[in-house]
Amino acid sequence: MKSLRKYTIPFSGLKLGKHRFDFDVDDSFFEEFEYSLVKKAKLVCNVELDKQETMMILNFEINGWIELTCDRCLNEYQQPINVREQQIVKFSEEDIDEDDEIITLGKNDHEIDISGLIYEYVTVAVPFIASCSGDESTDKCNKEMLDKLNALSGSDDDKNEAPDPRWDALKNIK
């Protein structure tokens, strides 16, 4: 967790107004998270902090690529990532229930750790179906691997087999 220490923003000495922070997010960042979907990455996270009297607004812009495994051909490829998110941070002495949209900090807090937010935003940006071709076509997929998978699937054998005669009796039921 020591490597995540560089993803904290000390805001206590900052004047009111907007401030910009830049962070490099790479493989060592994701190694800190035990069950991370992302293992390799090269990302740049730009954070614009708008400090106000009672709150801060953090605007995140994360750009770069992460390495994923294609669900079709099993090749590793670089998936481009472009994330824009906003997080509101309020200062309060009262214990307010944590909310997904608002983080609450006490008046004595002097820095905010954004590593969890960066991890969450990148993880949510991972596509549900990872494909090196980027769409339904398989132009960039490994043709050799796709041919092997199709040969092993046995789908052609199933089509050529005659139907099981035990099911014929069910066709007569109406």
C-alpha positions as CSV (number, residue, x, y, z in Angstrom):
1,M,0.0,0.0,0.0
2,K,3.0,2.3,0.2
3,S,3.0,2.7,-3.6
4,L,-0.6,4.0,-3.3
5,R,0.6,6.9,-1.1
6,K,1.5,9.0,-4.1
7,Y,-2.2,9.0,-5.0
8,T,-3.2,11.3,-2.2
9,I,-3.9,15.0,-2.6
10,P,-3.0,17.3,0.3
11,F,-5.6,20.0,0.2
12,S,-5.3,21.7,3.5
13,G,-2.7,24.3,2.3
14,L,-4.5,25.0,-1.0
15,K,-6.3,28.3,-1.7
16,L,-9.9,28.4,-2.7
17,G,-10.3,27.8,-6.5
18,K,-9.2,25.2,-9.0
19,H,-6.0,23.2,-8.8
20,R,-4.7,20.5,-11.2
21,F,-2.9,17.2,-10.3
22,D,-1.5,14.6,-12.6
23,F,-0.9,11.0,-11.8
24,D,0.7,8.1,-13.8
25,V,-1.2,4.9,-13.3
26,D,0.7,1.7,-14.3
27,D,1.2,-1.9,-13.5
28,S,2.4,-1.3,-10.0
29,F,-0.8,0.5,-9.1
30,F,-3.0,-2.4,-10.1
31,E,-0.7,-4.9,-8.3
32,E,-1.8,-3.3,-5.0
33,F,-5.4,-4.6,-5.6
34,E,-5.6,-8.3,-5.0
35,Y,-8.4,-9.3,-7.4
36,S,-7.9,-6.6,-10.0
37,L,-9.3,-7.3,-13.6
38,V,-6.5,-5.1,-14.9
39,K,-2.9,-6.3,-14.5
40,K,-1.0,-4.1,-17.1
41,A,-1.8,-0.5,-17.9
42,K,-0.4,2.8,-19.0
43,L,-2.8,5.6,-17.9
44,V,-2.6,9.2,-17.1
45,C,-5.0,10.5,-14.6
46,N,-5.6,14.3,-14.5
47,V,-7.5,15.6,-11.5
48,E,-9.0,19.1,-11.3
49,L,-9.7,19.9,-7.7
50,D,-12.1,22.9,-7.2
51,K,-11.8,23.8,-3.5
52,Q,-14.6,25.7,-2.0
53,E,-15.5,26.7,1.6
54,T,-17.5,23.7,2.6
55,M,-16.7,21.2,-0.2
56,M,-14.4,20.2,-3.0
57,I,-15.3,19.0,-6.5
58,L,-12.9,16.5,-8.1
59,N,-13.1,16.1,-11.9
60,F,-11.2,13.1,-13.1
61,E,-10.0,12.5,-16.7
62,I,-8.2,9.2,-17.2
63,N,-6.7,8.4,-20.6
64,G,-4.5,5.6,-21.9
65,W,-4.7,1.9,-22.3
66,I,-5.1,-1.3,-20.3
67,E,-4.1,-4.8,-21.4
68,L,-7.0,-7.3,-21.6
69,T,-7.4,-10.8,-23.0
70,C,-9.8,-11.1,-25.9
71,D,-12.8,-13.3,-25.1
72,R,-12.9,-14.7,-28.6
73,C,-9.3,-15.6,-29.6
74,L,-7.6,-15.3,-26.2
75,N,-4.9,-12.9,-27.5
76,E,-3.8,-10.1,-25.2
77,Y,-4.5,-6.6,-26.6
78,Q,-4.4,-3.0,-25.5
79,Q,-7.9,-1.6,-24.8
80,P,-8.0,2.2,-25.0
81,I,-9.6,3.9,-22.0
82,N,-11.1,7.4,-21.8
83,V,-12.9,8.1,-18.5
84,R,-14.4,11.4,-17.3
85,E,-15.9,11.3,-13.8
86,Q,-16.8,13.8,-11.0
87,Q,-16.6,13.3,-7.3
88,I,-18.0,15.6,-4.6
89,V,-16.2,15.8,-1.2
90,K,-18.0,17.6,1.7
91,F,-16.5,18.8,4.9
92,S,-18.6,18.0,8.0
93,E,-18.1,17.3,11.7
94,E,-21.2,15.1,11.7
95,D,-21.1,11.4,10.8
96,I,-23.1,11.3,7.6
97,D,-23.8,8.0,5.9
98,E,-21.4,7.3,3.1
99,D,-22.9,7.9,-0.3
100,D,-21.6,6.8,-3.7
101,E,-21.8,10.3,-5.0
102,I,-20.6,12.3,-1.9
103,I,-17.5,11.6,0.2
104,T,-17.5,13.2,3.7
105,L,-14.3,14.4,5.4
106,G,-13.9,15.8,8.8
107,K,-12.6,19.4,9.4
108,N,-9.3,17.9,10.7
109,D,-8.6,15.9,7.5
110,H,-5.9,17.4,5.5
111,E,-5.6,15.1,2.5
112,I,-7.7,12.8,0.4
113,D,-6.7,9.4,-1.0
114,I,-8.0,9.0,-4.6
115,S,-6.4,5.6,-5.4
116,G,-9.7,3.8,-4.7
117,L,-11.6,6.2,-7.0
118,I,-9.1,5.8,-9.8
119,Y,-9.3,2.0,-9.4
120,E,-13.1,2.0,-9.4
121,Y,-13.3,4.3,-12.5
122,V,-10.9,2.2,-14.5
123,T,-12.5,-1.1,-13.5
124,V,-15.9,0.1,-14.5
125,A,-14.5,1.2,-17.9
126,V,-13.4,-2.4,-18.6
127,P,-15.8,-3.7,-21.4
128,F,-18.2,-6.5,-20.5
129,I,-17.0,-8.4,-23.5
130,A,-13.4,-7.9,-24.3
131,S,-12.7,-8.2,-28.0
132,C,-9.4,-7.2,-29.7
133,S,-11.4,-6.4,-32.9
134,G,-13.6,-3.9,-31.1
135,D,-16.8,-4.9,-32.8
136,E,-18.7,-8.0,-33.9
137,S,-16.3,-8.7,-36.8
138,T,-13.3,-10.9,-36.2
139,D,-10.8,-9.0,-38.4
140,K,-8.1,-8.5,-35.8
141,C,-8.7,-11.8,-33.9
142,N,-6.2,-14.6,-34.2
143,K,-7.7,-16.7,-37.1
144,E,-5.7,-19.8,-36.2
145,M,-7.1,-19.8,-32.7
146,L,-10.6,-19.2,-33.9
147,D,-10.4,-22.1,-36.3
148,K,-9.1,-24.4,-33.5
149,L,-11.9,-23.3,-31.2
150,N,-14.5,-23.9,-33.9
151,A,-13.1,-27.3,-34.6
152,L,-13.2,-28.3,-31.0
153,S,-16.7,-26.9,-30.3
154,G,-18.3,-29.8,-32.1
155,S,-21.1,-27.7,-33.4
156,D,-21.0,-29.2,-36.9
157,D,-21.3,-32.7,-35.5
158,D,-24.4,-31.8,-33.6
159,K,-26.2,-30.5,-36.7
160,N,-25.5,-33.7,-38.7
161,E,-26.7,-36.1,-36.0
162,A,-30.2,-37.6,-36.4
163,P,-32.6,-36.6,-33.6
164,D,-33.0,-38.9,-30.7
165,P,-36.0,-41.2,-31.4
166,R,-37.1,-41.1,-27.8
167,W,-38.3,-37.5,-28.4
168,D,-40.5,-38.5,-31.3
169,A,-43.3,-39.7,-28.9
170,L,-43.4,-36.1,-27.5
171,K,-44.2,-34.7,-30.9
172,N,-47.5,-36.5,-31.0
173,I,-48.8,-34.9,-27.8
174,K,-51.2,-32.1,-28.5
